[in-house]
Amino acid sequence: RILRNQVLAYHEQYFEGWAMSRHILVDSFLWWVAVSIWLFLYFDHFYRHDRQVEYLPHDVLKESSGTGPDVADLVAVFHHPESPTPEYDCLGREKPRSTNVFIRTETLDSMRVVSRKDGFLGTFRTSTAQFPPSARSSSAMSLAEMRIKGIAEMGALMDRIAGRSGDQSLAVARSTLLQEFYAALPVWGFDASICRSLCGSKLFIGIFLRRREAVDYHLVQSEMTLQIQSSIIQRLGIDQPQECPSSSPPYVRYDPKLAERLHHARTIPSSDPQELFRTFPLPAGDKSIINGAHRTRLIVKEITGRLNLDAACQADLMLGWYPAHHPHQLEVLKAAWVNTENLWKFTFEQPLSAIENYFGSRIAFSFGWTGHYCKALLALVPAAIASQILFPDVVEQGTKQILGFSLVLATWGRIANNLWNRE
């Protein structure tokens, strides 16, 4: 009795003068059935998922044969120590000369990162590095030569920048950081090249992750998982249908000894990890088991684990850092994704595999989720137009519209969620 009285009170307060009739229920149910049939036809015949999109059209040039120039994975931008060009702030006012500005030791201490292990070689040069040449010479030094060089802990880097007398001028700190940073890159397992901007006020350090032993080290340290090749599944005797998108090869934690064990078991022809894991093209035409997003992530993790780049930029010791683009892969993405032919394809398919290979899984996930629900929402456009035409904005017809379209939205939401789970 108490519940019944409460229901009557709510009805009088919020639905005064309204009563449910039988023909409203019947009309709403018939509307829901009609739209459900349309949803079935749309998702079965018009909707196209992004799981099996061929992102390499026939007219796209294939990967270069190895004659093209290599492209850096990450670029660090520094001030040129000998540039006569004046510097300006965000308001267009000229800054004081860097030789007249002093940087405090506390500012340098903010760039220290001490919660890291020794790293690739666990070493750092003690001798003061000379100004690096404008050629890529880091790769010429072998690992044995790096170990023979004078070495010290990475914590001494900021001590050398700060100098013995405490505070140093901004110009000296910039020059020292530039030289020490460039000298540390091969010790951390990276190749490097340096070039000057056209105006002569900036220096760009290109950072590469190419050496096999360095790639092995960083993959093991980061505990990264890589996808194995689909051919390995058949060699292991696993009956897995390749045409099914849910049967994609699994990701396993990288271990260089795993390829050796499979080679001894005669599953793969050699102990090279490229025989086991999925490979990606490098800018110069070679192949690697990690793509550009993985290389950039490994480089940033290693460097920022030793030097706070953002603090260096805030202290005006650096100008910035950013990942570099792969020109050929950009052309592939443009040909498959950004072209006028896609304007006439109302299926709105996206090359998610190419996006994931180039930008990484997080950006690919964002495009996949947004694209899926945008395509799913298109199914509601004809239903919404028909609802406005069939149910004008009057009291009784409006009730049919609200009730019927609520049932439609519940059905659509379930279908869209199930399709996203498949993605």
N, C-alpha and C positions, 0 to 999 in steps of 0.2 A: 504493500500500500504506500509506503514512504517513497519507493522508487517511482511508482506510478504518478504520485503527486509531483515529484521533482521533474519528471518528463513533461507533464502538463504545464508546469510553471515555465520550463525552458521554451516549450512550444508557444505559449502565450507571449513570452518576452521577445523571442527572436523570429518566430514564424507566425505572427498574428495574421489571421485571415487566410492562411494557406492550408490546403488539404490535398493529400495525395489521391489522385484518381487512377482508375485502372488503365485508361487509354494513354495516360502519360507514361506508365511503366511499359506498356506494350510498344509505344512509339520509340521510347528510349532504347529498349532491347533490340528492336529491328534496326535502329540506327547503328547500334554497337555491332551487330552481326554484319551489316553492310560494310562498315569501315574495317572490320576485322578481315573480311575477304579481300579488301583493297590492300591492307597491310601485308597479307600473305602474298598477293601477286607482286607487290613492290619489292619485298625482300627476297622473293624467290627468282624474279625475272629481271629486275632493274638494278638492285643493289649489288655492288661488287666490292669484295674485301681487298685488302692491300697485302695479303700474305704471299701471293704468287705473281707479283708484277715483274715482268721482264724490263729492267731498267736500262738495258743497253740496246737502243734501236740499231737497225742494220746500217744506217748511214753514219753512225758514230765511229770515229777513228778508234782503233784498238790501242792498247797500251803501247807506249814507246818501247823501242827495242834496246834501250839502255844508252842511247847517244844523247839524250836530253840532259839538261843540268839538274843537279840535285837541289832540293828545296828544304830549307830548314824547318824543323818541327816547332821551334819556339824562338822568338826574337826578343832580345833585351836591348833597350835603348838607353844610351848614356850621353852625357854632355861631352863634347870634344874638348880636351884640356887646352888645346892651343887655338881655339876658335876666337877670332876677334869680334864676332857678331855679338852685339849687346842682347841681353835677355830682358823680357817684359813680363809683367804679371798679367792676371786675368782682366785687369782694368786698362791695360795698355800703357802702364807706367813703366819706365825703365828701372830695372833692378840694379842694386850696387854690384860692382865687380866682385866675382867670387873670391878673389884674392884678399878683399877687404872684409869678407864675412867669415866669422869664426863659428865652428860647430862644436858643441859641447860634448864631453865624453858620455854624459847621460843619454844624449840622443843616439850615439853609436851603440850604447849598451842595449837600447830598445830593439836593435836589429839582430841581436844575438839569439840563436836558437840552440839550446844546450841539451835538449831532450832527444838527441839522435845518437845512433851508434856510429861507428867509425866510417862505414859506407863502403863504396866500391873498392878502394885500396886502403881506406882508413888513414890516408896520408894527405899532406899538403906541403907544397914547397916552402922552404924557409928563405931561400934566396929571393931578393927583390926582382920581380919579373920586369923585363924591359918592355917598352911599348910594342905591342904585337904587330906583326906585319899584316898587310892587307890581303893575305892569301890564306887559304885553309890549310894550316900546317899542323894542327893538333893531331890529326890522324897518323902523321908520320912517326910519332913517338910510340914505341911499343910498350906493352905492359911491363916488361923487364926493365926498360929504361926509366919508366916512371918510378919503379921501386928503388932504383939506384940513386935517383935524385935526392937532394936534401929534403927532408920532410919534417913536418911538425903537425901538431893538432890543429883542427880547424878553428878552435877558439882563439888562436893567436892572430887571426885575420883582423878582427876589430882592434886588437892591441897595436898592430902595425899601422892601421889607419889612424888611430888616435895619436900615435907618436909618443915619444918619451916624455915630452913636456906637457902632456894633458891635452888641452884644446888645440885644434888645428884649424887652418883656414879651409874654407869650403872647397877651394880649388885643389888643394893638396889631398883632401879626403876623397874628392871625386876621382882624381887621377889614380890614387892608390887603390881604391875599390875597383876601378876599371881593370887595372893590371892584375890584381890578385884574383878577381873573378874570372878573367879570361884564362889565367894560368891554372885555376882550380878545375875548370870544366873537363879536361882530359883525365884528371885524377878521379873525378866523379864518374867516369865512363862515357863522356860525351865528346863528340867532335865539335869544332867551332870554327867559324869564319867571321871576319869583321870587315865592314865597309863603311864608308863615309856618306853622309847625305849630300844632296846637290848643293845645299846652301853652306855646307861645311861646318855646321854647328852641332851636328849629332853624329854619333857612332852607333851602328847597328851590329850587334853580335848575334849571328845565327847559330843556334844550338841544334845538333843532330844526335839522334840515337840510332846508330847503325851497326856497331860492332857486336858480333854474336855473343861474346863472353859478357859484355856489358848488358845486353838484353837479357841473358840468362840470369845474371845477378839481380837486376831490378825486378824481374818477374818473380823470382823466388822470394825476395825480400818483401814484396808487396802482396804475396800470396794470391796473385791474380789467376782467375780461371779463364781458360781458352777453350774454344769449340773444336772438337776433333772433326776430321774429314768424314764425309758420308760413306766413302769407300771402306773405311775401317770397320764400319758396322757389319758389312757383308763378310769381311775377312775374319771377323770374330765369330761368325756363325749366328748372328742375331737376325732373326726374320722380322725385319721392320720395314713396312711399306714406305718407299721414298716419296711417293706422290702425295702422301698425307702430310699437311703442314704441321700437325701435332707430333709428327715423327722426326723432327729435326734432330741432328746429332747433339748429344749432351755437351755441357761444359764441364771440364775437369780442372782441378788445380794444376798449374804448370809444375812439372818435375822433369828435368832433362834426362833423368835415369829411366823414366817410363818409356821413352823412345828406344833406349838401349835394350830394355827387357823385351819389348815387342820385336826388336830386330833379332835378338837371340832366339825368340820363339818363332822366327820366320814369318811373322805377320806383316812386317813392312820391309822393304828392300834394303834400307840403311838405317843407321841410328840418328839420322838428321831429324830434329823435331819438325821440320817442314814436311816430312813424310807422314806425320801423325796429325798435326794440328792444321787448321784452316789457314791459308796464306792470303796475304794482301799485297798488292803491287806497291813498290816504292817509287818515288818521283823519278829516279834515274833508271828505272826499268827492272831492278832486281825485285825480290820478293821477301816478305817478312811475315812472321807469325803474329804480329800485332799491327793494327791499323794506326792511322794518324792520330785518332783520338786517344788511343792507348799510349802511344809514344809521348804525346803532349802531357798526359796525366802522370806518367812515370817521371818525366823530366821535372815537372812542377813540384811533384811530391819530394823528389830528392833535393832540389835547390831550396825550396821553402822550408825543408827540414833542417837546413843549415844557415840560411840567410833570410831574414824577413824582407822580402822584396817590397811589400807595400809600405813598410816603415822606411825603407831606403828611398822610395819615391816621395813620401811625405817630408823626409829630411832634405829633399832636393839633391840627393846624391845620384839618383837615376831619374829618367824621364818616363819610363814605363816598360811594360813587357806584354807580349801578346802571342798567341799561336799563329803560325803562318799558314796560308792556304796552299793547296795543291792545284796548280792551274789545270792539269789535265782532268783531274777528278771533278773540278768545277764545271768543265765543259761537258762531262758526262751527265752531271746532275742537271745542267741547263737543257741538254738535249732531251732528257727523259722527263723532266719535271716542269721546266719553264719554257714552254714553246706555245705557239699559237694554235697548234692542233688540239691541245688539251682543252681549249675553250669550247670546242664542239663535242667533246666527250662528256656527257652528263653523268657518267659513272664516277668521275672524280677520283680515280685511282691514284695512289701515291707510291713512289718507289721507296718503301720504308727500309728495305734491305740496303739500298745505296745510301740512304740518309744515316742509317745506323753505322755503316762502315766508315763514313766520313765524319759525321758530327758526334757520334756516340749514342749510347742507348737512351740516355735521358732525353735528349732532343727528339730522337726518333719516337719515343713513347709519347711525348707531348703532341707531335704531329699526328701520330696514329690515333690517339684518343680524340683529339679535336676533329680530325677528318671523319672518324667513324660516326660521331654523334651529329656532325653537320649533315652527313649523308642520311643518317636515320631521321633527322628532323624534317628532311624534304618530304618524307611520306606523310607528314601531318599537314602540309600546305594544302593539298586538294581537299582533305577532310575538313580543315578549318574554313575554307571558302564555301564548301557545300553546306557546312553547318550554319554559316551566316545567311545563306540564301534560303534554306529550308526552315530555319527557326528564327523568325524576326524577333526583335527585342520587345516582346510583350510578356506579360506575367506568366501565362500558361506555357507559351512556346519557349520562353526563356528557361523555364524549369526543365523542359525536355532537353534543351541545349546543354545545360549544366550537367544534368544527370547522365545524358548519353555520352558527352565528351569526357566526363570523368572516367567512365568505363573504358573509353577508347585510350585515354592516356595511361591507364593502368596496364592495358594489354600491350600498348606500344613500349612502355618502359620495360616490361618483362622481356619482350623480344629483343630490344636494343641491348639490354644487359647480357642476355645469353649470347648474342653475336659478339659483343665485346670480350666476353670470356673466351670465345673461340680465337679471337685475335691474339 
